[in-house]
Amino acid sequence: MNMALPAHRVETTLEQDGTLTLEHLPFQAGQQVEVIILPYSGEATIGNSYPLRGLPVRYERPTDPVAEDDWESPR
């Protein structure tokens, strides 16, 4: 059973051309990992998917009918 675990993000600087050394990773010997290397852009790469989460909600006239003229009904 392959259970997805959260990603572990590390930012580092290469000290030698073509060589990258990572230490103190939260993985055990023998555990398979996937490594994806991207150049650092200086901007946050993970955006906020829910920018309004936690903000107060205010309803204006919550009991007023909505699109009342768009409905056809026998009168």
N, CA, C and O atoms as CSV, one atom per row, in Angstrom:
chain,resi,resn,atom,element,x,y,z
A,1,MET,N,N,0.846,-1.180,0.000
A,1,MET,CA,C,0.000,0.000,0.000
A,1,MET,C,C,0.891,1.243,0.000
A,1,MET,O,O,1.731,1.409,0.884
A,2,ASN,N,N,0.709,2.095,-0.973
A,2,ASN,CA,C,1.532,3.302,-1.107
A,2,ASN,C,C,0.756,4.493,-0.573
A,2,ASN,O,O,-0.139,5.004,-1.246
A,3,MET,N,N,1.087,4.933,0.615
A,3,MET,CA,C,0.402,6.076,1.220
A,3,MET,C,C,1.184,7.346,0.910
A,3,MET,O,O,2.384,7.424,1.173
A,4,ALA,N,N,0.503,8.334,0.351
A,4,ALA,CA,C,1.168,9.598,0.018
A,4,ALA,C,C,1.460,10.376,1.299
A,4,ALA,O,O,0.579,10.559,2.140
A,5,LEU,N,N,2.671,10.818,1.433
A,5,LEU,CA,C,3.077,11.629,2.571
A,5,LEU,C,C,3.294,13.054,2.096
A,5,LEU,O,O,3.514,13.273,0.905
A,6,PRO,N,N,3.237,14.026,2.992
A,6,PRO,CA,C,3.479,15.406,2.577
A,6,PRO,C,C,4.891,15.581,2.027
A,6,PRO,O,O,5.823,14.886,2.432
A,7,ALA,N,N,5.024,16.505,1.114
A,7,ALA,CA,C,6.334,16.788,0.522
A,7,ALA,C,C,7.242,17.443,1.554
A,7,ALA,O,O,6.775,18.099,2.485
A,8,HIS,N,N,8.520,17.261,1.376
A,8,HIS,CA,C,9.518,17.912,2.234
A,8,HIS,C,C,10.294,18.875,1.354
A,8,HIS,O,O,10.940,18.455,0.394
A,9,ARG,N,N,10.237,20.146,1.664
A,9,ARG,CA,C,10.872,21.174,0.840
A,9,ARG,C,C,12.197,21.610,1.468
A,9,ARG,O,O,12.275,21.871,2.668
A,10,VAL,N,N,13.227,21.682,0.639
A,10,VAL,CA,C,14.544,22.116,1.083
A,10,VAL,C,C,15.048,23.147,0.088
A,10,VAL,O,O,14.992,22.925,-1.121
A,11,GLU,N,N,15.537,24.264,0.585
A,11,GLU,CA,C,16.195,25.251,-0.268
A,11,GLU,C,C,17.669,25.249,0.096
A,11,GLU,O,O,18.029,25.311,1.272
A,12,THR,N,N,18.507,25.178,-0.907
A,12,THR,CA,C,19.941,25.142,-0.666
A,12,THR,C,C,20.665,25.783,-1.838
A,12,THR,O,O,20.054,26.109,-2.856
A,13,THR,N,N,21.950,25.958,-1.690
A,13,THR,CA,C,22.789,26.532,-2.744
A,13,THR,C,C,23.849,25.509,-3.129
A,13,THR,O,O,24.508,24.934,-2.263
A,14,LEU,N,N,24.009,25.286,-4.416
A,14,LEU,CA,C,25.042,24.372,-4.883
A,14,LEU,C,C,26.406,24.999,-4.618
A,14,LEU,O,O,26.632,26.166,-4.938
A,15,GLU,N,N,27.295,24.235,-4.045
A,15,GLU,CA,C,28.627,24.734,-3.759
A,15,GLU,C,C,29.637,24.286,-4.817
A,15,GLU,O,O,30.765,24.778,-4.854
A,16,GLN,N,N,29.229,23.354,-5.671
A,16,GLN,CA,C,30.101,22.861,-6.736
A,16,GLN,C,C,29.218,22.594,-7.950
A,16,GLN,O,O,28.113,22.073,-7.803
A,17,ASP,N,N,29.687,22.941,-9.140
A,17,ASP,CA,C,28.904,22.722,-10.354
A,17,ASP,C,C,28.475,21.261,-10.478
A,17,ASP,O,O,29.291,20.345,-10.379
A,18,GLY,N,N,27.179,21.071,-10.695
A,18,GLY,CA,C,26.664,19.733,-10.951
A,18,GLY,C,C,26.575,18.815,-9.747
A,18,GLY,O,O,26.286,17.630,-9.914
A,19,THR,N,N,26.811,19.317,-8.530
A,19,THR,CA,C,26.771,18.466,-7.344
A,19,THR,C,C,25.842,19.076,-6.298
A,19,THR,O,O,25.943,20.258,-5.968
A,20,LEU,N,N,24.950,18.257,-5.794
A,20,LEU,CA,C,24.014,18.709,-4.756
A,20,LEU,C,C,24.082,17.723,-3.601
A,20,LEU,O,O,23.983,16.513,-3.805
A,21,THR,N,N,24.251,18.236,-2.395
A,21,THR,CA,C,24.293,17.394,-1.209
A,21,THR,C,C,23.182,17.833,-0.270
A,21,THR,O,O,23.088,19.006,0.094
A,22,LEU,N,N,22.339,16.880,0.120
A,22,LEU,CA,C,21.260,17.165,1.065
A,22,LEU,C,C,21.493,16.333,2.317
A,22,LEU,O,O,21.783,15.140,2.235
A,23,GLU,N,N,21.364,16.968,3.471
A,23,GLU,CA,C,21.571,16.281,4.740
A,23,GLU,C,C,20.373,16.530,5.649
A,23,GLU,O,O,19.597,17.462,5.437
A,24,HIS,N,N,20.240,15.687,6.655
A,24,HIS,CA,C,19.221,15.825,7.694
A,24,HIS,C,C,17.806,15.773,7.114
A,24,HIS,O,O,16.933,16.544,7.513
A,25,LEU,N,N,17.592,14.858,6.171
A,25,LEU,CA,C,16.262,14.672,5.591
A,25,LEU,C,C,15.433,13.755,6.488
A,25,LEU,O,O,15.990,12.897,7.172
A,26,PRO,N,N,14.112,13.926,6.493
A,26,PRO,CA,C,13.264,13.133,7.396
A,26,PRO,C,C,12.872,11.771,6.797
A,26,PRO,O,O,11.709,11.377,6.875
A,27,PHE,N,N,13.826,11.060,6.204
A,27,PHE,CA,C,13.557,9.776,5.581
A,27,PHE,C,C,14.532,8.740,6.130
A,27,PHE,O,O,15.616,9.078,6.608
A,28,GLN,N,N,14.133,7.491,6.055
A,28,GLN,CA,C,14.954,6.401,6.586
A,28,GLN,C,C,15.774,5.766,5.465
A,28,GLN,O,O,15.397,5.846,4.296
A,29,ALA,N,N,16.882,5.145,5.815
A,29,ALA,CA,C,17.705,4.419,4.851
A,29,ALA,C,C,16.857,3.345,4.178
A,29,ALA,O,O,16.112,2.627,4.845
A,30,GLY,N,N,16.970,3.239,2.879
A,30,GLY,CA,C,16.218,2.250,2.122
A,30,GLY,C,C,14.870,2.743,1.626
A,30,GLY,O,O,14.249,2.102,0.779
A,31,GLN,N,N,14.416,3.863,2.140
A,31,GLN,CA,C,13.131,4.417,1.706
A,31,GLN,C,C,13.312,5.082,0.349
A,31,GLN,O,O,14.256,5.844,0.143
A,32,GLN,N,N,12.401,4.791,-0.577
A,32,GLN,CA,C,12.477,5.413,-1.891
A,32,GLN,C,C,11.886,6.813,-1.835
A,32,GLN,O,O,10.862,7.035,-1.189
A,33,VAL,N,N,12.531,7.753,-2.509
A,33,VAL,CA,C,12.061,9.137,-2.576
A,33,VAL,C,C,12.135,9.604,-4.023
A,33,VAL,O,O,12.869,9.037,-4.831
A,34,GLU,N,N,11.385,10.619,-4.334
A,34,GLU,CA,C,11.434,11.248,-5.645
A,34,GLU,C,C,12.059,12.621,-5.470
A,34,GLU,O,O,11.688,13.362,-4.560
A,35,VAL,N,N,13.002,12.963,-6.332
A,35,VAL,CA,C,13.695,14.239,-6.228
A,35,VAL,C,C,13.400,15.053,-7.480
A,35,VAL,O,O,13.631,14.589,-8.596
A,36,ILE,N,N,12.889,16.267,-7.292
A,36,ILE,CA,C,12.642,17.203,-8.384
A,36,ILE,C,C,13.424,18.457,-8.058
A,36,ILE,O,O,13.272,19.015,-6.971
A,37,ILE,N,N,14.257,18.910,-8.976
A,37,ILE,CA,C,15.103,20.070,-8.712
A,37,ILE,C,C,14.699,21.196,-9.643
A,37,ILE,O,O,14.662,21.024,-10.862
A,38,LEU,N,N,14.394,22.355,-9.062
A,38,LEU,CA,C,14.008,23.546,-9.811
A,38,LEU,C,C,14.921,24.691,-9.420
A,38,LEU,O,O,15.323,24.779,-8.260
A,39,PRO,N,N,15.260,25.568,-10.347
A,39,PRO,CA,C,16.039,26.748,-9.959
A,39,PRO,C,C,15.165,27.664,-9.102
A,39,PRO,O,O,13.971,27.816,-9.359
A,40,TYR,N,N,15.761,28.259,-8.104
A,40,TYR,CA,C,15.030,29.151,-7.202
A,40,TYR,C,C,14.702,30.447,-7.919
A,40,TYR,O,O,15.589,31.096,-8.474
A,41,SER,N,N,13.416,30.831,-7.912
A,41,SER,CA,C,12.998,32.029,-8.634
A,41,SER,C,C,12.963,33.266,-7.746
A,41,SER,O,O,12.824,34.383,-8.243
A,42,GLY,N,N,13.086,33.076,-6.442
A,42,GLY,CA,C,13.012,34.214,-5.533
A,42,GLY,C,C,11.598,34.546,-5.110
A,42,GLY,O,O,11.398,35.362,-4.211
A,43,GLU,N,N,10.615,33.929,-5.741
A,43,GLU,CA,C,9.211,34.150,-5.396
A,43,GLU,C,C,8.669,32.877,-4.761
A,43,GLU,O,O,9.202,31.788,-4.970
A,44,ALA,N,N,7.625,33.028,-3.999
A,44,ALA,CA,C,6.986,31.861,-3.414
A,44,ALA,C,C,6.401,31.009,-4.535
A,44,ALA,O,O,5.683,31.517,-5.396
A,45,THR,N,N,6.708,29.726,-4.523
A,45,THR,CA,C,6.204,28.848,-5.573
A,45,THR,C,C,4.874,28.219,-5.209
A,45,THR,O,O,4.181,27.685,-6.076
A,46,ILE,N,N,4.512,28.274,-3.947
A,46,ILE,CA,C,3.244,27.702,-3.523
A,46,ILE,C,C,2.343,28.848,-3.115
A,46,ILE,O,O,2.611,29.528,-2.124
A,47,GLY,N,N,1.277,29.070,-3.869
A,47,GLY,CA,C,0.362,30.161,-3.590
A,47,GLY,C,C,-0.728,29.738,-2.624
A,47,GLY,O,O,-0.898,28.554,-2.334
A,48,ASN,N,N,-1.442,30.697,-2.143
A,48,ASN,CA,C,-2.561,30.434,-1.254
A,48,ASN,C,C,-3.772,30.078,-2.100
A,48,ASN,O,O,-4.302,30.932,-2.811
A,49,SER,N,N,-4.214,28.833,-2.033
A,49,SER,CA,C,-5.355,28.380,-2.825
A,49,SER,C,C,-6.675,28.935,-2.297
A,49,SER,O,O,-7.666,28.948,-3.027
A,50,TYR,N,N,-6.710,29.384,-1.067
A,50,TYR,CA,C,-7.930,29.872,-0.450
A,50,TYR,C,C,-7.685,31.235,0.189
A,50,TYR,O,O,-7.639,31.335,1.415
A,51,PRO,N,N,-7.527,32.280,-0.608
A,51,PRO,CA,C,-7.154,33.583,-0.043
A,51,PRO,C,C,-8.226,34.212,0.847
A,51,PRO,O,O,-7.912,35.107,1.631
A,52,LEU,N,N,-9.474,33.773,0.749
A,52,LEU,CA,C,-10.540,34.363,1.574
A,52,LEU,C,C,-10.826,33.556,2.833
A,52,LEU,O,O,-11.644,33.965,3.656
A,53,ARG,N,N,-10.162,32.416,2.990
A,53,ARG,CA,C,-10.415,31.577,4.167
A,53,ARG,C,C,-10.082,32.345,5.436
A,53,ARG,O,O,-9.016,32.950,5.548
A,54,GLY,N,N,-11.008,32.315,6.392
A,54,GLY,CA,C,-10.789,32.966,7.677
A,54,GLY,C,C,-11.244,34.409,7.733
A,54,GLY,O,O,-11.271,35.003,8.811
A,55,LEU,N,N,-11.606,34.994,6.586
A,55,LEU,CA,C,-12.084,36.370,6.591
A,55,LEU,C,C,-13.554,36.411,6.993
A,55,LEU,O,O,-14.279,35.450,6.736
A,56,PRO,N,N,-14.015,37.493,7.615
A,56,PRO,CA,C,-15.415,37.570,8.020
A,56,PRO,C,C,-16.339,37.603,6.799
A,56,PRO,O,O,-15.986,38.126,5.742
A,57,VAL,N,N,-17.527,37.032,6.978
A,57,VAL,CA,C,-18.536,37.011,5.920
A,57,VAL,C,C,-19.668,37.939,6.327
A,57,VAL,O,O,-20.115,37.930,7.474
A,58,ARG,N,N,-20.123,38.736,5.379
A,58,ARG,CA,C,-21.228,39.657,5.658
A,58,ARG,C,C,-22.265,39.489,4.557
A,58,ARG,O,O,-21.949,39.595,3.371
A,59,TYR,N,N,-23.496,39.229,4.957
A,59,TYR,CA,C,-24.585,39.071,4.006
A,59,TYR,C,C,-25.416,40.345,3.988
A,59,TYR,O,O,-25.834,40.844,5.033
A,60,GLU,N,N,-25.648,40.859,2.796
A,60,GLU,CA,C,-26.515,42.022,2.658
A,60,GLU,C,C,-27.878,41.546,2.168
A,60,GLU,O,O,-27.976,40.930,1.107
A,61,ARG,N,N,-28.907,41.822,2.918
A,61,ARG,CA,C,-30.286,41.427,2.611
A,61,ARG,C,C,-30.366,39.927,2.298
A,61,ARG,O,O,-30.755,39.563,1.188
A,62,PRO,N,N,-30.022,39.077,3.211
A,62,PRO,CA,C,-29.971,37.643,2.938
A,62,PRO,C,C,-31.325,36.998,2.645
A,62,PRO,O,O,-31.370,35.902,2.086
A,63,THR,N,N,-32.426,37.650,3.009
A,63,THR,CA,C,-33.738,37.040,2.776
A,63,THR,C,C,-34.414,37.552,1.514
A,63,THR,O,O,-35.513,37.106,1.187
A,64,ASP,N,N,-33.781,38.485,0.793
A,64,ASP,CA,C,-34.366,38.981,-0.459
A,64,ASP,C,C,-34.345,37.885,-1.513
A,64,ASP,O,O,-33.408,37.087,-1.557
A,65,PRO,N,N,-35.375,37.835,-2.372
A,65,PRO,CA,C,-35.371,36.836,-3.446
A,65,PRO,C,C,-34.237,37.102,-4.443
A,65,PRO,O,O,-33.844,38.247,-4.666
A,66,VAL,N,N,-33.730,36.042,-5.023
A,66,VAL,CA,C,-32.646,36.137,-5.989
A,66,VAL,C,C,-33.181,35.766,-7.360
A,66,VAL,O,O,-33.827,34.729,-7.512
A,67,ALA,N,N,-32.921,36.601,-8.364
A,67,ALA,CA,C,-33.314,36.348,-9.753
A,67,ALA,C,C,-34.798,36.019,-9.855
A,67,ALA,O,O,-35.187,35.104,-10.581
A,68,GLU,N,N,-35.605,36.749,-9.144
A,68,GLU,CA,C,-37.048,36.490,-9.108
A,68,GLU,C,C,-37.684,36.591,-10.498
A,68,GLU,O,O,-38.607,35.834,-10.800
A,69,ASP,N,N,-37.220,37.489,-11.332
A,69,ASP,CA,C,-37.794,37.676,-12.662
A,69,ASP,C,C,-37.332,36.610,-13.662
A,69,ASP,O,O,-37.876,36.536,-14.764
A,70,ASP,N,N,-36.354,35.796,-13.311
A,70,ASP,CA,C,-35.853,34.772,-14.221
A,70,ASP,C,C,-36.682,33.492,-14.176
A,70,ASP,O,O,-36.478,32.602,-15.002
A,71,TRP,N,N,-37.611,33.383,-13.229
A,71,TRP,CA,C,-38.380,32.157,-13.071
A,71,TRP,C,C,-39.761,32.333,-13.677
A,71,TRP,O,O,-40.387,33.381,-13.522
A,72,GLU,N,N,-40.236,31.296,-14.374
A,72,GLU,CA,C,-41.603,31.294,-14.883
A,72,GLU,C,C,-42.398,30.342,-14.024
A,72,GLU,O,O,-42.015,29.185,-13.850
A,73,SER,N,N,-43.491,30.814,-13.490
A,73,SER,CA,C,-44.338,29.944,-12.686
A,73,SER,C,C,-45.795,30.326,-12.933
A,73,SER,O,O,-46.105,31.482,-13.222
A,74,PRO,N,N,-46.677,29.346,-12.814
A,74,PRO,CA,C,-48.107,29.684,-12.982
A,74,PRO,C,C,-48.553,30.645,-11.891
A,74,PRO,O,O,-48.238,30.471,-10.714
A,75,ARG,N,N,-49.289,31.655,-12.312
A,75,ARG,CA,C,-49.732,32.640,-11.313
A,75,ARG,C,C,-51.223,32.598,-11.202
A,75,ARG,O,O,-51.805,33.347,-10.418
